[in-house]
């Protein structure tokens, strides 16, 4: 996974360009950063054809952070996601790809809202039977002066005018007495929802209440716009179990991305660990079984970073090649007719920043909804945070009373700050100490 480390400083108060802020974790030095330069790699179009970085919408190197996110949103909006009928027990967290209509009215029949007595006409009433929930209505219905003992949710007999709750009723010798209010405690068929009514609209996030509503209206599945995501974790040094050490690091990005995918409305198809094998990367990236492929590591320019040459072999157009942010500058966004590719740095902290920069906006736009991280109001940031001269800084913060408080531990190789944080504060170059944009974390 290693060559995509962002080695520029990411301490609380910033650092000079080229300052080494990398920590142990996924990732080794980015070659051109290690050389002490801010060299801009040339952008490429299909099969590596040079493009004009200044052309509107053309791929260019080291996009500004805001423009890179806009590119991801635009690409996701153009692509969209196939709409699939997904069983209710697998639809939680997805996004509706079509409107949902009521298959039946709600309630589906006239039902009692209370335990008590269904009555007709003025009282007292002669008790003529019992009606339990789940049973069909019995008899020919109620005539004036008659009552049926009834359970909550049970079908009321024809002719029922109201339900008299137990606590307001008295029974004597087969008769029911009490004061019934006409129309009370009876749920009439369709009064909540009419059959055929649109109850949920395309783009709605599927939460627990949505699942319950869909089930109550007779649905077994829901139409879900759900991009399929494959995750490829590269790096010979990456281990999936045991303690890190002796040149081995534990994979922190593989466990991180499933939650990110679900938060953004995608369905994770697979996670593969490939080492630094170019042929395996080419085969997995070109498999065509996913709408989006996220490649972790291999996105920089070291000798074992094969992602760019793999994209060239696949005939991909590169839309974003590097983002002017810290951490996380070695990011890639590319696409073919079938697949969108997102390159994430190998350092886990940098990879998370890249995920909220490119991957989450892309996946969210494919589902037709807003970026879930973009719903927070702006906040006042600790004035001790210093901007970077040319890059946007993403600083892990906790939110308290309209203020964003940095938590520290925000170097590229560390997820400690993000684990303590509610959001990233977006600190642009030349920030003047005013309030800042926030990007929420799941």
Helices and strands as residue ranges (DSSP letters): G 2-4, H 31-34, G 46-48, E 60-64, H 65-79, E 83-87, G 88-90, E 100-101, E 111-112, E 116-119, E 125-131, E 146-150, E 162-165, G 166-168, E 169-172, E 175-178, E 186-187, E 198-200, H 208-216, E 221-225, E 228-234, E 238-239, E 249-250, H 253-263, E 267-275, H 278-285, E 292-296, H 307-313, E 317-326, E 332-335, E 340-344, H 348-354, I 355-359, H 360-367, G 372-374, E 380-381, E 392-400, E 403-406, H 416-420, E 423-427, E 437-440
